[in-house]
Amino acid sequence: MGEFELLARVRERLPSPPPHVVLGSGDDAAVVVPGGATATSVDALVDGVHFRRETAALEQIGAKALAVALSDLAAMGADPGEAYVVLGVPEDLDEDGCLELLDGIARVAEQTGTTLAGGDVTRAPALTLAVTVVGHAPTPGDLVTRAGARPGDLLAVTGELGGAAAGLLLLEARSSFEPHGDANLDRASLLARQLEPRPRLDAGRALAAAGAGATIDLSDGLGSDARHLATASGVGLEMDAGSLPLAPGLAEVAASAGQDPLRLAVSGGEDYELLVALPAERLEGAKAALGPPGGPGLTRIGAVVAGEGVEIRLPDGGTLEAGGFDQLRPASERR
Amino acid sequence: MGEFELLARVRERLPSPPPHVVLGSGDDAAVVVPGGATATSVDALVDGVHFRRETAALEQIGAKALAVALSDLAAMGADPGEAYVVLGVPEDLDEDGCLELLDGIARVAEQTGTTLAGGDVTRAPALTLAVTVVGHAPTPGDLVTRAGARPGDLLAVTGELGGAAAGLLLLEARSSFEPHGDANLDRASLLARQLEPRPRLDAGRALAAAGAGATIDLSDGLGSDARHLATASGVGLEMDAGSLPLAPGLAEVAASAGQDPLRLAVSGGEDYELLVALPAERLEGAKAALGPPGGPGLTRIGAVVAGEGVEIRLPDGGTLEAGGFDQLRPASERR
């Protein structure tokens, strides 16, 4: 397989770019005419760190790489625009395998209205995907950062937590959970949370429109990402562990693996839900925007306070120490 | 070393972003207000494929990663804007090593007016750098693609060829070249061509302003990149090997390594000069723009013809078969 043959086959599969992408993949650079402000983020996934080829299909790995990159645009409330993909290909991955990866990327691109506008492919010792995504908004003021949380704001989260961590336990066969009946659905749903995360793009735009003060996507874990938001905003955050929306099936999977479901929900990471701080009077509007059938819903889980740090209160009066996903630390050091 | 500690130390070192970068590194995404059109490109360098840590300083590796990404913007005639860097860090590279890499990236960013606006860092089995660069231009029409060469145009190249390939021979001690006197300067210059390539940003903008029809940067090698330009433009290219501007010292290094200097100049790659097709009446204007002291100069090397393919004619009447740098093929298969 050669670089240029592969790139040619990839380009054959790409749909025509939309009008604002004046020149798509294949030249020295893609040419785009942005409407107003751009939001740009980059995310990398490496075999053995973020996924394992033994437990995920190549199509899923590709899809996840773009989805988690887009999750950062969701947190900004941006419209997804273009994606640029670096593929690091190990010796044992052939051209068809690369195209399977690209099929997954293309699927998420189509689902989200993202244009694959460029990329690079190179030999690498382990399968590596680095995805740059560019989102758009009319003005910078239409985008929501991590820095706008104010004491007195409410804290809320979209969807459900802990599902991706429970899915990982199932995937790695570290849970002896034996589902039957409805639990079969839960099992499939938990695996999908781990293998095929969906960026909350609609929710992010709805939260921005509803007047969210600050938003962050939960990639590292609620505890860790909440600290990022608190630091950026110069505030403290208080959450009630009992109010966290746990993914259906999480309790059973955690129990069978001898793990605490709350800890998985707070430190497991990879749920790619949105944590949002917003003035109390805007909560109902935001809930209405996210609540309709098919929407992820929005759950109030705490409050923004003066000070610093993150406190997650347990029902017994104690607090939960939250770790998270650190891409440079081995999994064994995470908690 | 943790991911977040490292990112914090990186951000401490970054200068304040310019006004059009509304939000730099540290949030979910960088927020930029582009002026008109953007040109976006991504390039990855992997240890063992594009460089070897044994023969290049970390600072040089970082500098090269950004420089080669910016070279694509040079080929478009774009103003460099923002860069986003993914760092894949192997176990044996510590935090200080990562900061050395970043120092090299920051040096080239400062030299070229590029803002480091975001990135990601992750564990990886081999040192990996993936750099996305965004350039700017008032309108898409101000940018030069590979596709605008027309039969009758002249073909020219900036600077000198073969220097990076000769530098690689010296670096890998595959040449027994023993310089003295002026040849010492040549040796240093050839090594710099390999280790510290300079993107031809000023030349690219000058060529765009002078009315270049098509431009490509020479990353894979003149022969290979000329084919890309010919295919994109739907034309043929004819070059005269005798007119190629060879890097000083190339002949001596090639001879001592038992290699053909012309082949190194045509197939060696990594010179990051610009190949340009332009109407004959614009050549003198372009030469004047690139020729002043300190400029790379511009050498006429051939012509654009109807048809397809690339022919490099040798002085003896034969033609040179040109290979190039294929990022998925082992070095031994390249020629």
Interface residues (C-beta under 8 A of the other chain):
Chain A: M1 G2 E3 F4 L6 V22 L23 G26 D27 D28 A29 A30 V31 V32 V33 P34 G36 A37 T38 A39 T40 S41 V42 D43 A44 L45 V46 G48 V49 H50 D72 L73 A75 M76 A78 E82 Y84 V85 V86 G88 V89 A117 G118 G119 D120 V121 T122 R123 A124 P125 A126 T128 A130 T132 V134 G135 T139 P140 L143 T145 R146 A147 T215 I216 D217 A232 D326 Q327 L328 R329 P330
Chain B: M1 G2 E3 F4 L6 V22 L23 G26 D27 D28 A29 A30 V31 V32 V33 P34 G36 A37 T38 A39 T40 S41 V42 D43 A44 L45 V46 G48 V49 H50 D72 L73 A75 M76 A78 E82 Y84 V85 V86 G88 V89 A117 G118 G119 D120 V121 T122 R123 A124 P125 A126 T128 A130 T132 V133 V134 G135 T139 P140 L143 T145 R146 A147 T215 I216 D217 A232 D326 Q327 L328 R329
